[in-house]
Amino acid sequence: MTPQPHPRAGAAVKAADRAHVFHSWSAQELIDPLAVAGAEGSYFWDYDGKRYLDFTSGLVYTNIGYQHPKVVAAIQEQAATMTTFAPAFAVEARSEAARLIAERTPGDLDKIFFTNAGADAVEHAVRMARLHTGRPKVLSAYRSYHGGTQQAVNLTGDPRRWASDSGTAGVVRFWAPFLYRSRFYAETEEQECARALEHLETTIAFEGPATVAAIVLETIPGTAGIMLPPAGYLAGVREICDKYGIVFVLDEVMAGFGRTGTWFAADLYDVVPDLMTFAKGVNSGYVPLGGVAISGEIAATFAERPYPGGLTYSGHPLACAAAVATLTVMEEEGIVEHAARLGTDVVGPALRELAERHPSVGEVRGTGMFWALELVRNRETREPLVPYNASGQAATPMSAFAASAKAHGVWPFVNMNRTHVVPPCNISEAELKEGLAVLDTALSVADEYTE
């Protein structure tokens, strides 16, 4: 579709937004939201007709791009048949979505509890773990994000937690492995893995193993920086959980459904959790949907004992129909395999080449369509390009980088000292190379702030 300029319409949309919409994670008077006129495939455009290649996938959820015709048609067909129905009933779209998800989850995660998003999926996973074990505490990692609701934000290990941290949510945090900024003074991935596992087990020992219900980890941390765990780490966590009777929860809200070049990031590590949360890519965000995939053992806890939780829109038919269509499209079009190939053959080599040319790039890491560039002022000292949790003037280098990318037609995903490369998983190779060329230009702006 060729974008057509409609500046007056755009001005009206913007005026209504500024008058009435309260935006998340924002100081309301300091933001200037772009008025978006439309979107298709890997692109969206504004009311001036300027088109942007979306290197954010919305918020890392449009895994099949915008307006896929088969998913749009499925939503329309479901709306014409049954727009909504209460969650206590068996509904075809809900049953089929659960079946298709269970077919793809690892191990025996064959029961699906539907939620409306990733945050409430995490909330319910924690509730299930506590009820299953009868224990109060939950362990989560620094450098993590699990959602904006009360329990989920308290599990989060980045600054978005601070304003809402009650200190009474039963959460204990620990350091997960990240060799580039190791908390364990490790020099190799093997050392980082061993020391991180030792640290985790020591934390459990000092907290009291009999008090710990669950360990919650993003399989691959997303907004914190796409930090792939070293070989053996997730298997080691699984062993620790088994040793102490702790429920192992993997958060796949961002990494799931093709983002890593596999159906789930857990597939890369051959590990099976007890509970797995999902959302975003399950239906490309076309209609809000999330959920918890539940193991047989935990499901059995609630076989004759009611599970004390639910949502009015759990398994909403429109959302589930979108999920059925999305998973079918991903299978038919080989989107998961496509993401894996582009990650290996195009993104990885291109980003490593950029790192050789740009002193602002400290590290490249990722897989599939899930990549991050760690930006630094000094490669030798690894000093971050901007201070931790920087804002205002202190965040200027990252703001300048993002502005350059947008000016050249790519909408970037930036977080603290990182830019993420997370376009739709079915992006074409030509589109991908177009976006990477713009990153090359924007990194030249970041280079100006290096020492």
C-alpha positions, 0 to 999 in steps of 0.5 A, a space after each residue: 500500500 502506498 501511503 498518502 499524506 493526510 496532515 489535517 487528519 493527522 493533526 486531529 488524531 494527535 490533538 485528541 491523543 494529547 487531550 485524552 490519552 494517558 500513555 504508559 511509562 511516560 511523563 505525559 507533558 514531555 512526550 510527542 507520540 507519532 500519529 500513525 496512519 496505517 501499517 502493512 507487512 514490515 512497515 508503518 507510516 504517518 499522516 505525512 506519508 512518511 514510511 518507517 521500517 519497523 525494527 521493533 515489531 510493535 513491542 516485539 509482537 508483530 512476528 508475522 508483520 502487520 495486517 496479514 490477510 489470513 489472520 485479518 480474515 480469520 478475525 472477521 470470520 470469527 466476529 461474524 460467527 461468535 464475537 465473544 463467549 464466557 470462559 467456562 464454556 468449550 468454544 471451538 476457537 479456544 479449544 483449537 488455539 490451546 491444542 495448537 499451542 500445546 503441540 509446540 510447547 516442550 515436554 508435557 506442557 499440555 494444559 493452557 490457561 489463557 490470559 489477556 497479556 504477558 503480565 497477567 500470565 506471569 501473575 497466574 504462573 506465580 500463583 500456581 507455583 505458590 499454591 502447588 508448593 505451599 511456599 511464599 517466595 519467588 526468585 527472579 533475576 536482575 536485568 529482567 522484565 516480566 510485566 507491569 502488573 503488581 506481582 509481575 513488576 515486582 519480579 522485574 529486575 530493571 528500573 521500571 520496578 522501582 516506583 512500584 516495588 512494595 518490598 513485601 511481594 515475596 520476591 528475592 532477586 539474584 544475578 543471572 549470567 551475562 559475561 560481557 558485564 559479569 558480576 562473577 569476574 568470569 573470563 569465559 562462558 564456562 566460568 560465568 555459567 558455573 559461578 552463576 549457578 553456584 550463586 543461585 544455589 547459595 541464594 536459595 540456601 540462605 533464603 531457605 529452600 523450603 520457602 521458595 516456590 518458584 524461580 522465574 526466568 526469561 529464557 532469553 532476557 528481552 528488553 534487558 538486552 537479549 542476553 543468551 544464557 551460556 550452554 548448561 545454565 538453564 539445564 543447571 537451573 532445572 537441576 537446582 529446581 528439581 533438587 529443592 522441589 522448586 517450580 521452574 517458570 520460563 517467561 517466553 512472552 517476548 522470545 516465543 513463537 518464532 522470535 528466536 528461530 525456534 518455536 520457543 527459546 527453550 528449544 534452543 537449550 533442550 530444557 523443559 520448565 514446569 510452567 511457561 508464560 507466553 503472549 505477544 507472538 502467539 497471534 502477532 498482537 492482533 487481539 490481546 492474548 497471553 497464557 500459561 502452559 502448564 505441566 502435567 504435575 502442576 495441572 494435577 494439583 488442580 484436578 479436584 481442587 479449584 484453581 482460584 483464578 480467572 479472567 472475564 476474557 480468558 480465551 476470548 474467541 477473537 483472540 484465539 481465532 487470531 492465534 489459530 490463524 497465526 500459528 497456521 500461517 507460520 507453519 504454512 509459510 515456514 516463518 520460524 525457519 525463515 527467521 532462523 536462516 536470516 539470523 544466521 545468514 544475514 543479521 549475525 554477519 551484518 551486525 558483526 561487520 558493523 561492530 568492526 567498523 563502529 567503536 560505539 559497538 561493544 558487543 553483538 548478540 542474538 539469534 533468529 530475529 532477536 538481536 542486540 547491540 551493546 553500545 559503549 563509550 569505550 570498548 576497552 573499559 566497556 563504559 556504557 554509552 549513557 549512564 544506567 537508567 539515564 534520562 534527559 541530557 544524560 541520554 543524549 547519545 542514545 536519543 541522537 542515535 534513535 533520531 538518526 535512524 528515524 530520520 532515515 526511515 527505520 523505527 528503532 528499539 532502544 533501551 538504555 545502552 542497547 539497540 535491538 534488532 527485532 523486525 517481523 520474523 517474516 521480513 524479506 531479506 531485502 527489507 532487512 538489509 535496508 534496515 541494517 544499512 540505516 543502522 550503519 548510518 545511525 551508529 556513525 552518530 553514536 560513534 561521535 560520543 565515543 572516546 
